[in-house]
């Protein structure tokens, strides 16, 4: 499994868990965009699942806070309110090819940095998690 999504429900001890392999992620509606990043050279084309769509499909409540975790133990808190359209995708292709761990894959939470200056901040860069392997959905309130 590539991605585990946990939903912490207050008052219910064990969180619900959904696991996705690559085929499951690719079966979901996908988006793509071309952008530059501070970690790569030149424009890159990313394709993946819109974070907002995945969270809606999993029933994330409005105002939820997402805790995104990477295979290298990096983590970041992401308010669901920042998962807009256009907005971040969980990318599984870069320039038409799967990404290896060395290439920041196999999953990379990428924002359309060039589309709007609001995506060009240190806060957004800190939420751009490569080697993404887990997201925990926690109830809000969440403020940017």
N, C-alpha and C positions, 0 to 999 in steps of 0.2 A: 504494500500500500504506500502511496506517495504522500497523501494528505489525510490527516485525521482532524475532524472538526468536532469539538466538544461543546455542549450547551449546558452551562451551569444554571440550574433552575433553583431559586431560593426555596428552602424548606424541603427539598427532595435530595437526599444524600448523594446519590450517584448521578453524575451528569449523563445526559444522552450523548451517544457517540456515533458519528457517521464517518466511514472510511472510504476514500476514493483512490482508485488506481488510475493510470493514465487513460485507459479506454473510457472510464466513467466520466472523467473530466472533459475529454474530447467529445463526448456525447451531449454535453450541455451546450446551450447557445454560446457562441464565442464572439469575441471582438478582436480587432487588431488596430494598431496604430504605429506610426513611425515617429521616433523621437531620439534626441541625443540624451546621454546620461553622463554623469560625472565620473562613471566607472569604466566607460567604453570609449572607443575612438569612432567618431563619425556617427551619422544617423543609423539607428537600429530599428528593425521592424519586429515588433512583439505581437504574439497572438496568444490568447487565452480566454479565461472566463472572467467576465466583469465581476469584481468582488461584490458589488451591490446585488447583482442577480443571484449569486450563490447564497448570500446571506438571506435574501428574501425567500428563496426556495427552502432554506432550512429553518425558516420561522424566527429569525433574529428579531427581537422586539425593537421598535424605534427607540433611539437613545442608548442602544447597547454599546458596550465597550468590547473591542476585540483585542485579545492578547495573541499576537502572532509570534511563532517560535520557529527558529531555524535549526537545521541539523548541527550547526557549529555552536549551539547553545545561546546564540543572540536572540533577543526578544524585544518586542516593541508593543506599546499600547496604541491602538488605533480606534478613534471614535467612529462608530458606524456612520455618523453624519458626514465623514469625509469620503465615504464610498458612494460617489455620485456617478452620473452618466453625462458627459464623459468623465471618466475617473480611473481609479486603479484597476488593473487586471491581475489575475494570477496567471502569469505567462508560462506556457509550456513549450513555446517555440520562439526562437530568436533568429531572425533572417531565414525563416522557413525550416530551421533544423532544431531538433531537441537539444537541450542544454545539458552538458555533463556537470558533475559537481564542480569541477575545475572552472567551468564556464558560468558559474553562479546558478546552476540548475539543480535538479530538474525543474523546480518551480521557483519563480521569482515574482514577488509582488512589485509591479512596476506602475508608475504613474505617468500620465502623458505630459512630461515635464515641459515640452516646448509649446503645448497648447495654451498655457495660461501661466502667468507669473506666480499665481498662488501655489503652483506645484514646484516652484523653485526656491524652497526654503529649507533650512537645516532640519526643521521638524519633519517635513515630508521626506527628505532624504533619509532620515533616521527610521522612517517607517517602510522604506523600500527594501524589504527583506528578501535576500536570495537564499537558496537552499531551504525554502519554506517547507516545513513538514507538519505543522500543527497550528490550528487556530482554536482558541477558546472564546466562546461567546458568553459574556457576562452582562447582567442587567446594568443599565445606566444609573444615575445620570452621567453623561459624558460631555465634557467641554473640550473644544479644540485648544 
